[in-house]
Amino acid sequence: MQEKTKKKKGAGKIRPEQILPTLLIIIDLLAAVVCFAQKDVKRGVYWIAAAVLNVTVTF
């Protein structure tokens, strides 16, 4: 007998109130990439920390 696993409704989908924070996280990470490309490590770490903070608050 095979057991069917039920997925939670909406699992893996972004809720409407998470769209803007997700965009902000992406922008933070892109800003970090730019800073690291310019060899500005302090600001790169700052933007990664900002993205991590947004992830913890949003999800």
N, C-alpha and C positions, 0 to 999 in steps of 0.2 A: 504494500500500500504506500502510495506516495502522499506525503503531507504537502498541502499547499500552504505556502507562506503568504500571509496577508500583509500587504503594504499599508502603512498608515495613509490616510487620505491627505494628499498634499505633501507627502514626503519627498524631499528633494526639490521642491519648488520654492521660489522666493515669493514671500508675501508682499503685497503692494507697499506696505510700510517699510520694507527692507530694501527697496530699489535705490533710493537716494543714498542711504548709508553704504550700500555695496559699491555704488559709483564713487563715493568718497574714498573708500578703501582702495579701489583701483587707482584713483588719482594719486593717493598717498604713495602707493608702491611705485608708480611711474615717476613721481618726484624723487623718490629714493634712487631709482636707476639713474636719473639725470645727475643727481648729486655725486653718486659714485663714479659716473663717467667723467665728471669734472674733478675727480679726486678730492672731493669735499666729504670726508668720511663722517665728520660730526653731524652734518646736516642729513646725510644719508641714513645714519642710525636714528636720528630724530624722526624722519619720515616713516621708517619701518616701525618704530615704537608707536607712532600715531596710528598707523594701520592696524597694528596688533590691538591697541586700545579700542579702536572702532569695532574690530571683530569681536572682542569680548563683550562689548556693550550691545552689539546688534544681534549676535547669535548666541 
